[in-house]
């Protein structure tokens, strides 16, 4: 398998034109796309743009077959009103005007009865386009509806990285193609962001670079590695500490660099004295020899690029793990070299102004913020989750499927089943969230509307122009927000009244960037900072200019820090002064001897693509990966139904016995719809919504569970 083979941009049919756009899905790559469009206005092949320096002609297979999703026979095409019990699947087709009128009427009634905070607009990253994703916040602020703390995905990773560097940026990710060693840490790039592999393999082919992969199971990215390190879930910080211990011990540490650029290298060295390879081996499950070999490789390879993912931060100690891993690059002085340093996201380089788009001038700091990850607790009346205020009684949901993807699924389902809760869902398919709504309205897909994108995992702003006409009964997210604003009496407020193209132009103009027409011609804009800034050679972004080995876990700014009314979250008092292993994770015990992670599947993206035939066929069915020794000890054979559970619930799932997981670890790749499981309950029955310290997030890979062969 050569996962970095480009698909060359040559049309199969000479009469087809090629449209240029960007992948809208929740992936750091934000690939530049070329889309074949036939004379009758239908899309055909989708491929990566060869002339885009990061995408380099390579995209994932699920997006390459996007026509299968766009023209899916089950795509929602008409507004629907529920006529039976919630979730019973009884619907009446209605007009768009009736649907919007009923949504607005329900919001007005809810506000009159319970106050404006009773309405909770709920959204996320089903599209990463700024206009179609974020316009919902403008309606929220104009109407003083409950705020939305978007914690579920990025917070532990972003917090840990910015605690170290002071900002969310790093070396040019294209430098992975010009390095001598790439460390892919906590991301299954082959399955989730294939362009990381494109550049890593380029370095291996052209420079003989080594590829190191650190993860919790032998996934497809591991199989591409020259050095594969399988650690126990939640122990990444211990590995990082041992590597730094060895660097100080064996002379790999760049003391001159740290003296100039780090806050307390002497304190770190003293702290790490006890963090030996033997200590880390006992914690991580690696051998001492593996830890020594890894430390030696990165210690003797000046051009080492640490590509740090999201996966290893979705633990209750995830922010600490990210901070520790980033610290290795500073101890070694890797930042000084092209192809060296630590990279997680470039989100802070783009400097795009979203104030008008999101209605920031109308935001009221006194309005409560509700945690996205805790939707189950919010909807079931948990006083803390509700910030000790009234209930949520009306919702508009766009771009997300919380009935499937949110933790504590039994609470989520119970909350949505409330008779006093009105829910409107704007969607492309009848998801499990749409199934339990009162009003369902059909949404466009990315080739059917205008938008603008920025790429966290690379360095470009990319235009996503409308390429084909949507079905005549389908509407954009922006249309819904604008029409509700008219019905709710706020259409005259700032930011309303613009088309998507006009709003893109306004965002670009206010950000000092070229306009829509420039992007239409040039397709993207490279925002990568100069080498000195990207590598922090002029100092790190903290006020003192230093990399912080000693983070201020409670007071420091971060990209998505909770407001003061919420404050620091999780067991923040337990966070360490220096990089360290902190056991605030769900540690396996006698009653729950296994650790479960809900890792992403190659052919799904969160809950997207789980509706397409090819993706479902390639993934097979929901399964849990079990080590052979654990299977034998529990009397489990290949394909058996097993039951896994914890204090949150339990479910049945088929066993896949494999040496790809270590003993004591279970992996359930997904995300499968709940109803694809044997009893109609999905894997998030087992995941928790207690926040990751210090600034929140969902620890969906951090679950202690029991396992047994199902007796039924």
C-alpha positions in Angstrom: 0.0 0.0 0.0 1.5 3.3 -1.1 -0.6 5.7 0.7 1.1 8.7 -0.8 0.5 8.0 -4.5 -1.1 11.1 -6.1 -4.3 10.8 -8.1 -3.4 12.9 -11.2 -5.7 15.7 -12.2 -6.8 14.4 -15.6 -10.5 14.2 -16.4 -11.8 10.8 -17.5 -14.3 12.6 -19.8 -12.9 15.5 -21.9 -16.2 17.4 -21.7 -16.2 17.6 -17.9 -15.0 20.7 -16.3 -13.0 20.8 -13.0 -14.1 22.9 -10.1 -11.8 23.8 -7.2 -12.8 23.8 -3.6 -11.8 22.5 -0.1 -12.8 19.5 1.9 -15.3 20.8 4.5 -15.0 17.9 7.0 -13.6 18.0 10.6 -10.1 17.0 9.7 -6.8 19.1 10.2 -5.8 18.5 6.5 -8.5 20.7 4.9 -7.5 19.2 1.5 -7.6 21.3 -1.6 -9.9 19.5 -4.0 -10.5 19.2 -7.7 -14.1 18.1 -8.5 -15.1 16.9 -11.9 -18.5 18.4 -13.0 -20.4 17.0 -15.9 -22.3 19.0 -18.5 -25.6 18.2 -16.7 -24.2 19.7 -13.4 -23.4 16.5 -11.5 -20.1 15.9 -9.7 -18.0 12.9 -10.6 -14.5 12.1 -9.4 -13.1 14.1 -6.5 -9.3 14.2 -6.1 -6.6 16.2 -4.4 -5.2 19.3 -6.0 -1.8 18.5 -7.4 -0.7 22.1 -7.4 -1.5 22.6 -3.7 1.8 22.2 -1.8 0.3 20.4 1.2 -2.5 18.3 -0.3 -0.1 17.3 -3.1 -2.8 15.4 -5.0 -3.6 13.0 -2.2 -6.9 12.8 -0.4 -8.6 10.1 1.6 -10.7 7.5 -0.1 -14.0 8.5 1.6 -13.9 12.0 0.2 -12.7 10.8 -3.2 -16.0 9.0 -3.5 -18.1 12.0 -2.4 -20.6 11.6 -5.2 -21.8 8.5 -3.4 -22.8 10.8 -0.5 -24.1 13.7 -2.5 -26.5 11.6 -4.5 -27.4 9.1 -1.8 -31.0 7.9 -2.1 -31.5 8.5 1.6 -30.5 12.1 1.6 -33.0 14.4 3.2 -35.0 16.4 0.6 -38.0 18.0 2.4 -38.8 19.7 5.7 -40.6 17.3 8.0 -42.8 17.6 11.1 -43.0 14.8 13.7 -46.5 13.4 13.9 -46.0 10.5 16.3 -44.0 9.9 19.5 -40.4 11.1 19.6 -38.2 8.7 17.7 -41.1 6.7 16.3 -40.3 7.7 12.7 -43.6 9.2 11.9 -43.3 12.3 9.8 -45.4 14.7 7.7 -43.8 16.6 4.8 -44.3 20.4 5.2 -43.2 23.6 3.4 -40.1 25.5 4.3 -42.2 28.5 5.5 -44.2 26.3 7.8 -41.0 24.6 9.2 -39.3 27.9 9.9 -42.5 29.5 11.3 -42.9 26.6 13.7 -39.3 26.7 14.8 -39.5 30.5 15.5 -42.9 30.0 17.3 -41.4 27.4 19.5 -38.4 29.6 20.4 -40.7 32.5 21.2 -42.9 30.4 23.4 -39.9 29.0 25.2 -38.4 32.4 25.8 -41.7 33.8 27.1 -42.1 30.9 29.5 -38.5 30.3 30.7 -36.3 33.2 29.5 -34.0 33.6 26.5 -31.4 31.2 28.0 -33.9 28.3 27.6 -33.0 28.2 23.9 -29.7 26.5 23.2 -28.4 26.7 19.6 -26.1 23.7 19.3 -23.6 23.0 16.5 -20.2 21.8 15.7 -17.9 20.8 12.9 -19.9 18.9 10.4 -18.7 21.6 8.1 -15.6 23.6 8.9 -16.7 26.4 6.6 -16.8 29.6 8.6 -20.0 31.1 7.2 -22.2 27.9 7.2 -20.8 26.7 10.5 -20.5 29.9 12.6 -23.5 32.1 11.6 -25.6 30.3 14.2 -23.6 32.2 16.9 -24.8 35.5 15.4 -28.4 34.5 16.0 -27.4 33.2 19.5 -25.9 36.5 20.6 -28.6 38.7 18.9 -31.3 36.8 20.9 -29.3 36.3 24.1 -29.7 32.5 23.9 -27.5 30.2 26.0 -23.9 30.2 25.1 -22.0 27.3 23.7 -18.7 26.1 25.2 -17.2 24.0 22.3 -15.1 21.7 24.4 -15.5 18.3 22.9 -12.7 17.9 20.5 -9.7 20.3 20.7 -9.5 21.7 24.3 -7.0 19.3 25.9 -4.7 19.4 23.0 -4.8 23.1 22.4 -4.5 23.9 26.1 -1.5 21.7 26.5 0.3 23.1 23.5 -0.3 26.7 24.3 0.8 26.2 27.9 4.1 25.4 26.4 4.5 27.8 23.5 2.0 30.6 24.3 0.2 30.2 21.0 -1.1 27.6 18.6 1.3 27.4 15.7 4.5 25.6 14.8 6.9 24.8 12.0 5.6 24.7 8.4 4.0 21.3 8.2 5.5 20.8 4.7 8.8 20.5 6.5 7.8 17.0 7.3 8.9 16.4 3.8 12.3 17.9 4.5 13.3 16.2 7.8 15.4 13.4 9.0 12.9 12.0 11.5 9.1 12.3 11.8 7.5 11.4 15.1 3.8 10.9 14.6 2.4 10.9 18.1 -1.2 10.1 19.0 -2.8 10.3 15.6 -3.6 7.5 13.2 -2.6 9.6 10.1 -3.2 6.9 7.5 -6.8 6.7 8.6 -7.5 10.3 9.6 -5.1 12.8 7.9 -3.3 11.1 5.1 -1.3 14.1 4.1 0.9 13.7 7.1 2.0 10.4 5.6 2.5 12.1 2.2 5.2 14.3 3.5 6.7 11.9 6.0 7.1 9.2 3.3 8.6 11.9 1.0 11.3 12.5 3.6 11.9 8.7 4.0 12.2 8.3 0.2 14.4 11.3 -0.5 16.4 11.6 2.7 16.2 8.3 4.4 14.2 9.8 7.2 12.9 7.6 10.0 9.2 7.5 10.8 8.4 6.9 14.5 4.8 6.2 15.5 3.5 6.4 19.0 0.0 5.1 19.7 -2.1 2.8 21.8 -2.5 0.0 19.3 -1.0 -1.4 16.1 -3.1 0.7 13.7 -2.5 1.3 9.9 0.0 4.2 10.7 2.0 1.9 13.0 2.4 -0.4 10.0 4.2 2.3 8.1 6.6 3.0 10.9 10.4 2.3 11.2 9.9 2.5 14.9 6.5 1.6 16.4 5.9 2.3 20.1 2.6 1.0 21.5 2.0 2.6 24.9 -0.7 2.0 27.4 -3.6 4.5 27.1 -3.0 7.7 29.1 0.8 7.1 29.7 2.3 9.3 27.0 3.6 11.9 29.4 5.7 9.2 31.1 7.3 8.3 27.8 8.0 12.0 27.2 9.6 12.4 30.6 11.9 9.4 30.2 13.0 10.7 26.8 13.9 14.0 28.4 15.6 12.3 31.3 17.8 10.4 28.8 18.5 13.6 26.9 19.9 15.3 30.0 21.7 12.1 31.1 23.4 11.3 27.8 24.2 14.8 26.6 21.5 15.2 23.9 19.9 18.2 25.7 20.8 21.5 24.1 21.6 23.5 27.2 22.7 26.6 25.3 19.3 26.7 23.5 17.3 26.2 26.7 19.3 28.9 28.5 18.1 31.3 25.9 14.6 30.0 25.1 13.2 28.1 28.1 11.9 29.2 31.5 13.5 26.8 33.9 15.7 24.1 32.4 17.6 23.5 35.6 14.3 22.9 37.5 13.1 20.5 34.7 16.4 18.5 34.9 16.2 18.2 38.6 12.5 17.1 38.4 13.3 14.5 35.7 16.1 12.8 37.8 13.7 10.0 38.9 11.9 9.7 35.5 14.1 6.9 34.4 13.5 4.5 31.5 12.8 1.8 34.0 10.2 4.0 35.7 8.6 4.8 32.3 8.7 1.2 31.2 6.6 0.1 34.2 4.1 2.9 33.4 3.8 2.7 29.6 4.3 -1.0 29.0 7.2 -0.3 26.7 10.5 -2.0 27.2 13.5 -0.1 28.6 15.2 -0.9 25.3 12.4 0.7 23.2 12.5 3.9 25.3 16.3 4.1 25.1 16.2 3.5 21.3 13.6 6.2 20.8 15.5 8.7 22.9 18.7 8.0 21.1 17.1 8.4 17.7 15.6 11.8 18.4 18.5 12.9 20.5 21.0 12.3 17.7 18.8 13.5 14.9 18.7 17.3 15.0 16.0 17.5 12.3 13.3 15.8 14.2 9.7 16.9 13.5 7.3 16.0 16.3 3.8 15.8 14.7 1.5 15.8 17.7 -2.1 14.7 17.2 -5.4 14.9 19.1 -5.8 11.2 20.0 -3.4 11.0 22.9 -5.0 14.1 24.5 -8.4 12.6 24.7 -7.6 11.3 28.2 -8.2 13.0 31.5 -4.5 13.9 31.6 -4.5 14.9 27.9 -3.4 18.5 28.3 -0.4 17.4 30.5 0.5 14.8 27.9 0.5 17.3 25.1 2.6 19.7 27.1 5.1 17.0 28.0 5.5 15.8 24.4 6.0 19.4 23.1 8.7 19.9 25.7 11.0 17.3 24.2 11.6 19.5 21.1 12.7 22.3 23.5 15.0 20.1 25.5 16.7 18.9 22.3 16.7 22.3 20.6 14.9 20.8 17.6 13.1 24.1 16.9 16.3 25.6 15.5 16.3 23.5 12.4 14.3 23.2 9.2 12.4 20.0 9.6 12.6 20.2 13.4 10.3 21.3 16.2 6.9 20.4 17.4 3.7 20.9 15.5 0.1 20.4 16.5 -2.0 23.0 14.8 -1.5 26.3 12.9 -4.9 27.7 14.0 -3.3 31.0 15.3 -1.5 31.9 12.1 -4.6 32.9 10.1 -5.7 36.0 11.9 -9.2 35.9 10.3 -11.7 38.3 11.8 -15.0 36.5 12.7 -16.4 39.3 14.8 -19.2 40.3 12.4 -19.9 36.7 11.3 -20.5 35.6 14.9 -22.1 38.8 16.2 -19.4 39.3 18.8 -20.5 42.9 19.5 -23.9 41.5 20.7 -22.5 38.9 23.1 -23.5 39.4 26.7 -21.0 38.0 29.2 -23.8 37.5 31.7 -25.5 34.9 29.5 -24.6 31.4 30.7 -22.2 29.1 28.8 -23.3 25.4 28.5 -20.7 22.7 27.8 -21.2 21.0 24.5 -19.7 17.8 25.9 -22.2 17.7 28.8 -25.4 17.9 26.7 -26.7 14.8 28.4 -26.4 16.4 31.8 -27.8 19.7 30.5 -30.9 18.1 29.0 -31.5 15.9 32.1 -31.5 18.9 34.5 -28.1 18.6 36.2 -27.8 21.8 38.2 -24.0 22.2 37.7 -24.2 21.6 34.0 -27.0 24.2 33.8 -24.9 26.7 35.7 -27.6 26.7 38.4 -30.1 28.3 36.1 -33.3 27.2 34.3 -33.8 24.3 31.9 -33.1 24.1 28.2 -36.5 23.8 26.5 -35.7 24.5 22.8 -32.8 23.8 20.5 -31.6 24.3 16.9 -29.0 21.8 15.9 -26.7 22.2 12.9 -23.6 20.3 11.8 -23.5 17.7 14.5 -25.2 14.5 15.7 -25.1 14.5 19.5 -27.4 11.5 19.9 -24.6 9.5 18.5 -21.3 11.3 19.1 -21.7 12.9 22.6 -20.5 11.1 25.7 -22.9 9.6 28.3 -25.3 8.5 25.7 -28.0 7.2 28.0 -28.3 10.6 29.5 -28.3 12.2 26.1 -31.1 10.0 24.9 -33.1 10.5 28.0 -32.7 14.3 27.7 -33.9 14.3 24.1 -36.9 12.2 25.0 -38.3 15.0 27.2 -41.8 16.0 26.2 -41.2 19.6 27.1 -38.1 19.9 24.9 -38.5 21.2 21.3 -35.8 20.3 18.9 -35.2 21.4 15.3 -32.4 19.6 13.4 -31.0 20.9 10.1 -29.3 17.9 8.5 -28.2 16.1 5.3 -29.4 12.7 6.5 -31.9 11.3 9.0 -29.3 10.9 11.7 -30.1 9.6 15.1 -30.4 13.2 16.4 -32.8 14.0 13.6 -34.9 10.9 14.4 -35.8 12.3 17.8 -36.4 15.9 16.6 -39.7 17.7 16.3 -38.8 19.5 13.0 -36.2 18.2 10.5 -35.0 20.5 7.7 -32.7 19.4 4.8 -29.2 20.9 4.4 -26.9 21.5 1.5 -23.5 19.9 1.1 -20.3 21.7 0.6 -20.3 21.8 -3.3 -23.7 23.4 -3.2 -22.9 26.6 -1.3 -20.2 29.3 -0.9 -17.8 29.3 2.1 -14.2 29.9 3.3 -12.0 27.5 5.1 -8.8 27.6 7.1 -6.6 24.6 7.7 -5.4 23.9 11.2 -3.1 21.1 10.1 -1.5 23.1 7.3 -1.1 26.7 6.4 -3.6 27.8 3.8 -6.9 29.7 3.7 -9.0 28.0 1.0 -12.1 29.1 -0.9 -15.0 26.7 -1.2 -17.2 28.2 -3.9 -20.6 26.8 -4.9 -19.9 24.3 -7.7 -23.3 22.7 -8.4 -26.9 23.6 -7.8 -28.5 21.9 -4.7 -31.8 20.1 -4.9 -34.5 22.8 -5.1 -36.0 21.8 -1.7 -32.7 21.9 0.2 -31.3 25.0 2.0 -28.0 26.3 3.4 -27.2 26.8 7.0 -27.0 30.5 6.4 -30.5 30.6 4.9 -31.9 29.0 8.0 -30.2 31.5 10.3 -31.2 34.5 8.2 -34.9 33.4 7.9 -35.1 32.7 11.7 -33.6 36.1 12.4 -36.4 37.7 10.3 -39.1 35.8 12.2 -37.5 36.5 15.6 -37.1 40.2 15.0 -33.3 40.6 14.8 -32.7 40.7 11.1 -31.7 44.3 11.4 -28.9 43.6 13.8 -25.2 43.7 12.7 -24.1 40.9 10.4 -27.5 39.9 9.1 -28.7 40.4 5.5 -25.6 39.2 3.6 -25.3 36.3 1.2 -22.6 33.8 1.9 -20.4 35.2 -0.8 -20.8 38.7 0.6 -20.0 37.5 4.1 -16.9 35.7 2.8 -15.8 39.1 1.3 -16.5 40.9 4.5 -14.4 38.4 6.6 -11.5 38.6 4.1 -11.6 42.4 3.9 -11.7 42.9 7.7 -8.8 40.5 8.0 -6.6 42.4 5.5 -6.8 39.5 3.0 -7.6 39.4 -0.8 -11.3 39.2 -1.6 -13.5 36.4 -2.9 -12.7 37.1 -6.6 -8.9 36.8 -5.9 -9.5 33.5 -4.1 -11.8 32.3 -7.0 -8.8 32.8 -9.3 -6.0 31.7 -7.1 -7.9 29.1 -5.0 -6.0 29.5 -1.7 -3.8 31.8 0.2 -0.6 30.7 2.0 -0.6 32.2 5.5 2.6 30.4 6.8 4.7 32.7 8.9 8.4 33.2 8.2 10.8 30.5 9.4 12.0 32.6 12.4 8.4 33.1 13.7 7.2 29.6 13.0 10.2 28.1 14.8 10.1 30.7 17.6 13.6 31.9 17.0 12.5 35.4 18.0 11.2 33.9 21.2 8.1 32.0 22.3 4.7 33.7 22.5 4.5 34.1 26.3 5.2 37.6 27.6 8.6 36.5 28.8 9.5 35.1 25.4 10.2 31.6 26.9 9.0 28.1 26.3 7.3 27.2 29.6 8.4 24.0 31.2 6.5 25.3 34.2 2.9 26.0 33.0 0.4 28.2 34.8 -2.4 25.7 34.5 -5.1 27.9 35.8 -4.4 31.5 34.8 -2.8 31.3 31.4 -4.8 32.2 28.2 -5.6 29.4 25.8 -7.5 29.3 22.5 -10.8 28.1 24.1 -10.4 28.9 27.8 -13.7 28.7 29.7 -15.1 32.1 30.8 -14.5 33.3 34.3 -18.1 32.3 35.2 -17.1 28.7 34.6 -13.5 28.8 35.7 -10.9 26.1 35.7 -12.4 22.6 35.2 -11.6 19.0 36.2 -9.0 18.1 38.8 -6.8 21.0 38.0 -5.2 21.1 41.5 -3.6 17.7 40.6 -1.8 19.1 37.5 2.0 19.0 37.9 4.5 21.8 38.1 6.7 20.2 35.4 6.0 17.6 32.7 5.0 14.4 34.5 2.7 11.4 34.5 -0.4 12.4 36.4 -2.9 9.6 37.1 -6.2 11.4 36.9 -7.2 8.9 34.2 -9.7 6.1 34.8 -7.2 3.5 36.0 -8.2 -0.1 35.4 -9.1 -1.9 38.6 -10.3 -5.3 39.7 -13.9 -4.6 38.8 -12.9 -2.9 35.5 -9.7 -4.6 34.4 -9.7 -3.1 30.8 -9.0 0.3 29.3 -11.3 1.2 26.3 -10.5 3.7 23.6 -13.0 4.7 20.9 -10.6 5.3 18.1 -11.6 6.6 14.6 -12.3 4.2 11.8 -10.6 4.8 8.4 -13.9 5.0 6.4 -15.9 7.2 8.8 -15.3 10.7 10.0 -17.0 11.1 13.3 -20.6 10.2 12.3 -20.2 11.3 8.7 -19.9 8.7 6.0 -21.4 6.0 8.1 -24.5 6.4 5.9 -22.6 5.5 2.6 -22.7 2.0 1.3 -19.0 1.7 0.5 -17.8 3.0 3.8 -20.1 0.6 5.7 -19.0 -2.3 3.6 -15.3 -1.6 4.1 -15.8 -1.2 7.9 -18.0 -4.3 8.2 -19.8 -4.0 11.6 -19.2 -2.6 15.1 -16.5 -4.7 16.8 -14.2 -4.5 19.8 -10.6 -5.5 19.4 -9.4 -7.9 22.1 -5.9 -9.3 22.7 -5.8 -13.1 22.3 -4.7 -13.7 25.9 -7.6 -11.7 27.2 -10.0 -13.5 24.9 -8.8 -16.9 26.1 -8.9 -15.9 29.8 -12.5 -14.8 29.3 -13.6 -17.7 27.1 -14.2 -15.5 24.1 -13.8 -16.7 20.5 -13.5 -14.8 17.2 -16.9 -13.2 16.3 -18.5 -13.9 19.7 -20.9 -11.4 21.1 -19.4 -9.8 24.2 -20.7 -7.4 26.7 -18.6 -4.5 27.9 -19.6 -2.0 30.6 -18.9 0.4 33.4 -20.8 2.6 35.8 -22.3 4.5 32.8 -23.9 1.5 31.1 -23.1 -1.5 29.1 -23.6 -2.8 25.6 -23.2 -5.8 23.4 -20.7 -5.9 20.5 -18.9 -8.5 18.4 -15.3 -9.5 19.3 -12.4 -9.2 17.0 -9.4 -11.1 18.5 -6.2 -9.6 17.3 -2.6 -9.0 18.4 -2.9 -5.4 17.3 -4.0 -4.5 20.8 -2.1 -5.2 24.0 -3.5 -7.2 26.8 -5.7 -5.1 29.1 -6.6 -2.7 26.2 -9.8 -2.7 24.1 -10.3 -0.7 21.0 -13.7 0.0 19.4 -13.1 1.8 16.0 -16.0 3.9 14.8 -18.0 5.9 15.0 -20.9 3.6 14.1 -24.5 4.7 14.4 -26.1 3.5 17.6 -28.6 1.4 15.7 -25.8 -0.4 13.9 -25.0 -2.1 17.3 -26.8 -5.2 18.4 -29.1 -3.6 20.9 -29.3 -0.1 19.3 -26.9 1.5 21.8 -23.5 2.8 20.6 -20.1 2.9 22.1 -20.6 6.4 23.7 -22.8 4.7 26.3 -19.5 4.0 28.0 -17.7 7.4 27.6 -17.8 10.1 30.3 -18.5 13.8 30.1 -16.5 14.9 33.2 -14.2 17.6 31.9 -10.5 17.3 31.3 -8.4 19.6 33.5 -7.8 22.5 33.3 -10.0 23.9 30.5 -12.4 21.1 29.6 -12.8 18.6 26.9 -14.1 15.0 26.5 -11.9 12.1 27.5 -13.5 9.7 25.0 -10.5 7.4 24.9 -10.2 7.1 28.7 -12.6 4.5 30.0 -12.2 1.7 32.4 -14.6 -1.2 31.6 -15.3 -4.8 32.3 -15.6 -7.5 29.6 -17.3 -10.8 29.4 -18.7 -13.2 26.9 -22.4 -12.6 26.4 -24.4 -15.5 27.8 -27.4 -14.8 25.5 
